[in-house]
Amino acid sequence: MLRAAIVRSLGGARNGEGSSSKNAAALCAAAAERRIARANLQDNIEFELNSDDLDESASELESEEEPLSEGKGKAKATSAKVNDTSRKKKMTLAQLRAERREQARIKRLEKKANWKEERDLIRKLGRKLTHAEKSTVALHKFHPELKDVWGDLEASIEIITPQKVEQPANLKVTLLPFQQESLFWMREQEKGIWGGGMLAVPCIHFLIMGKTIQIIALLVSDLKAPNLVIAPTVAIMQWRNEIAAHTDGLKVLVWHGSSRESNIKEMAKYDVILTTYAVVESCFRKQESGFTRKGFKVREVSPVHQIQWNRVILDEAHNIKERSTNTAKATFELKANYRWCLSGTPLQNRVGELYSLVRFLGGDPFSYYFCKKCDCKSLHWRFSDKRSCDDCGHSPMQHTCFWNNEILTPIQKNGMVGPGKIAFKKLKILLDRMMLRRTKLQRADDLDLPPRTVIVRRDYFSPEEKELYLSLFSDAKRQFNTYLDQGTVLNNYSNIFSLLTRMRQMACHPDLVLRSKTNAQVFVPENGEATVCRLCNDIAEDAIQSKCRHIFDRECIKQYLNTAIEQTVRPSCPVCHLPLTIDLEAPALEIEENITARQGILGRLDLSTWRSSSKIEALVEELSNLRMQDSTTKSLVFSQFVNFLDLIAFRLQRAGFNICRLEGTMTPAARDATIQHFMNNVDVTVFLVSLKAGGVALNLTEASRVYLMDSWWNPAVQAMDRIHRLGQHRPVKAIKLVVEDSIESRIIQLQEKKSAMVDATLSTDDSAMGRLTPEDVSTFLLKQSTHLLTRGSWDSYLGYVLF
């Protein structure tokens, strides 16, 4: 070969002389040698090619044969698959070309097969297909069971018609007719494929119709143990009291607090275990992620996730509405024979919130993820390297959630038009077989509840308040436009919500913004925080702290104790109403020593010059008029802002009202003691309740008035249903206090649209089907008299962020 190359190269320089011609001939010879080598040996030279250089489908032919593991989750990738993907393949160029031609041919055939089904669907619908519909067609090749899943569901599972059943022998309370029907439905539902279901009432809390009694009836009708009830903290004691009052012999354990039982065998001896979402989430997090102790990473086994429960019951199940939260994941991983979701508001903001409830119940295939390139199917979205599925190796783009594809995406993008209308019908088919709905109107005769009236009281800012509000409004709009100009809007979700929250707080009282800890020295100079006595709400000159961590002035608490002793009453804490333990001879506290005790906003105010707000004065006027009419009528006052409740408490005590408070920092025992104090004392007429602490799972039928001090986004918040429930005999009034020309008046409009959305999803009334659009949300910040809001993008962004 070398000789031929030299001859060829020398042929062009046969007559050349000198060293330069010899060098040129040598270079030409080397080049000729390389050309001849490539021409003659092209089909025989081996090339090492990494499997990543090939098309995805070529590298996955062998790895897709691994079957899924039984139970929840995806099967873990085997070591054989890892070796296949990491091993280099050797092939000739001819083999590589043939491989690629085969892949292209397979891809054309797949596309052709999809085209045929897509054309048939286009003819059937008479329009172009959406991306979700094309994804559905792609799923049918490897998942043929999905082709007629909705028709199969409708044909194979009949809707259970509730019927009356006999009273359970071990239940002390007599069930109402609708409760007997619900018990029949729950028993039949546990025999079906779901192994449970949802108890839900659109826009109305189910507890008004005795959901606790219905679940207790189910438990006593089947005494298999153990059963787990997960509820908000405020409801734990109520569940315990209801079970104790209406059953005989059921062993109940309240699994809460740092000293809770950790022995699985001991826990399994109880019939019912009551715990909270926070406790279950904490146990799951410590088991999965671990925690740091003395510089080492420690994992702790979760007892509740090791027990095979007979039933797992989620009270206020909308607490798991976000599927990606640890709380939702913790409940998904519980092992149970039967599962139940109880919620008066299963749908609050988006149809997607129902997914978590369906996922908890284990709905197959509605809660699964599917691959469009193979038969991969999973309850989990697991892509460890962010690029390929842990099971099949395909990219995230090739995987889709059946719920998103069939229901969520069509409704989000189309509302009640075209694909969205079809998705609503599919959702109704599913919920009819999974959910029991009962409204008070449907069961009015059984419930025999008094009438309920909802009144919206509209007041106006004072001139000073209006000036402050418009100034804050202008700042919010300017800050948003700054984010918009910098292109950082998507990175400032929390800041946008902070702006909205400030506007809502300003409508309640300016001090909530001006004196907030987060705004320290932004609006007014910071003068420090004083220690406030929880008895008189004044500065504590000689402060001491009780065992329950509440701070009092020494002289105030001495007078309180002397009065209690004279009345031969065992003294209780005037804040949490637990038995009072306090050292009257203890040295006075300094502010640095009680940083763990909440002081609230009063410690940052000059109470001698403090001024009330229009909304607080409206509440005082309402309560004063009510006291003049009937001094025994009890009222609930709800607010989302704890600092606002501090100001309300201060003003009401100055007006001579005897009040008590329910706070989120209270223990279950303290909450129960406070509720009993309000229910059993005639002179306590006002109960201040934090919405998060007491907006759900409370039974306060002694009260007949509810005052909602600040409007919130969700119209289905159950605050007013704390009093309008079984056991209420007085007419009920709910008064919403709204400040005109503020964000609150726009929130009322939003609530109406959200109510229509909930009705469209959970009710059978087709006329209620509406759509919540960004244009609806734009009414939040309509132009004020000063025309502050002029850019449509501010409105559009609000609509996008909120929904």
Summary of the structure (lengths in Angstrom):
residues: 803
radius of gyration: 34.2
end to end distance: 74.5
largest distance: 134.1
contacts: 2430
relative contact order: 0.08
helix: 48%
strand: 13%
